[in-house]
Amino acid sequence: MIEIKEISAPEAYAIRKDVLRDNIPLTEKMKGDFDKETLHLGVFENGELGCVATFMPHESPYFKGNQYRLRGMGTHKDHQYKGFGKAILEKAETILKRKGVDVLWCNARVVALNFYKKSGWSIIGDEFDVHLVGPHYVMFKNLQDA
């Protein structure tokens, strides 16, 4: 059985480091982690944290309205392919819709594009490179239309 609940930023650090920063000399900490409006969610299976994601107010010039950005989403290797990523996105979308958020967006790694597309997200703009991480696209979902 899985449970999705709010977690603290430091609770997300280990999975961020292992999954997103493995062999990359970048920190797992993010500007905005401790801001009042930032939301950190975790997926737990039998009490063990398996997936994390952070959602924070952040404006992109691509969008209008109330915007949140998804950052630091990762699923521990022992918990991949169990639907945790989809579940955490659905939970966040429900919470953010209630807050009146219009658009949820992220810088998506190319390897994750199909995951986001299956969850109703779209690409906007051209491919770009994130230093030390690799190719990305901006992806988004209009929450008030969903």
Disulfide bonds with the S-S distance in Angstrom:
none
